[in-house]
Amino acid sequence: MVAVNAVCAETDEAAARLRATAEASFQRLKRGETGTVPSVKEAVDELGGVPEPTPATLDEDEWPRAISGSPETLAGLLEQLADRVGVDELMIQHTVADHDDALRSHELVADAVGLTPR
């Protein structure tokens, strides 16, 4: 099993916007700042803009800190990472400030990889 920081939204661009929270949180940790998770707006402001969408294909030696994408993009990225590491289980973690956005991200990922609700 491998864990990956991943967030999903309806489009690659919307997912990249949500990923800004994780990126800004990481920058804060590098500066030794701990505390609350920034909102998307705060994160985008701190980063100086919305991060670029994660490419649909990762370089062979690339292991990104966080990935994001539409359901189709993210399903492909998760498959690439699982194949690269040789695992059949992935655990998704994420840093998303808004609970509704986080829940929707999980719903979209689950649907994209064929999981059914219990």
C-alpha positions in Angstrom: 0.0 0.0 0.0 1.1 3.5 -0.7 -0.4 6.8 0.4 -0.8 9.8 -1.9 -2.0 13.3 -1.4 -4.8 13.6 -4.0 -7.7 15.9 -4.6 -10.4 15.5 -7.3 -12.9 18.0 -8.8 -15.0 18.1 -11.9 -12.2 19.6 -14.0 -8.4 19.5 -13.8 -8.4 23.3 -13.3 -10.9 23.1 -10.4 -8.9 20.3 -8.8 -5.7 22.3 -9.1 -7.4 25.2 -7.3 -8.4 22.9 -4.4 -4.8 21.5 -4.4 -3.6 25.0 -3.6 -4.5 24.4 0.0 -2.1 21.4 0.2 0.7 23.4 -1.6 0.4 26.4 0.7 0.2 24.2 3.8 3.5 22.5 2.7 5.1 25.9 2.2 4.0 26.9 5.7 5.5 23.8 7.2 8.8 24.4 5.4 8.8 27.8 7.2 8.0 26.2 10.5 4.5 27.5 10.6 1.8 25.2 12.1 -1.8 25.8 12.8 -4.9 26.0 10.7 -5.3 25.0 7.1 -5.6 27.9 4.7 -8.8 28.4 2.7 -8.5 28.1 -1.1 -8.5 31.9 -1.4 -5.8 32.3 1.2 -3.7 29.5 -0.4 -4.0 31.0 -3.9 -3.0 34.4 -2.5 0.0 32.9 -0.6 1.2 31.0 -3.7 0.7 33.9 -6.0 -1.9 32.1 -8.1 -3.5 28.7 -8.8 -1.1 25.8 -9.2 -0.8 24.3 -12.7 -3.0 21.2 -13.2 -1.2 17.9 -12.6 -0.2 16.5 -16.0 -2.1 13.4 -17.0 1.2 11.5 -17.4 4.0 11.6 -14.9 7.6 11.4 -15.8 9.2 8.0 -15.0 11.2 9.3 -12.0 8.6 11.8 -10.8 6.9 11.4 -7.5 4.8 14.5 -6.9 4.1 15.9 -3.4 0.4 16.2 -4.3 -1.7 15.4 -7.3 -5.0 16.6 -8.5 -7.4 16.3 -11.5 -10.7 15.5 -12.9 -12.0 12.0 -12.2 -10.5 10.7 -15.4 -7.2 12.4 -14.9 -6.9 11.3 -11.3 -7.8 7.7 -12.0 -5.1 7.5 -14.5 -2.5 9.1 -12.2 -3.4 6.7 -9.4 -3.0 3.8 -11.7 0.4 5.1 -12.8 1.6 5.5 -9.2 0.3 2.0 -8.2 2.0 0.4 -11.2 5.2 2.3 -10.6 5.4 1.1 -7.0 3.9 -2.3 -7.6 1.1 -2.1 -5.1 -2.6 -3.0 -5.4 -3.8 -0.6 -2.8 -3.7 3.1 -2.5 -4.6 5.3 0.4 -5.7 8.8 -0.4 -5.0 11.6 2.0 -5.6 15.3 1.3 -5.5 18.7 2.7 -8.8 20.4 1.7 -10.1 23.2 3.9 -13.8 22.9 3.0 -15.5 19.8 4.3 -18.0 19.7 1.4 -15.1 20.0 -1.2 -13.3 17.2 0.6 -16.4 14.9 0.6 -17.0 15.7 -3.1 -13.4 14.9 -3.9 -13.7 11.5 -2.3 -17.0 10.8 -4.1 -15.5 11.7 -7.5 -12.4 9.5 -6.9 -14.5 6.6 -5.7 -16.7 6.8 -8.8 -13.8 7.2 -11.1 -12.1 4.0 -9.8 -15.2 2.0 -9.7 -15.8 1.8 -5.9 -19.4 1.4 -4.8 -20.9 3.0 -1.7 -21.4 0.7 1.3 
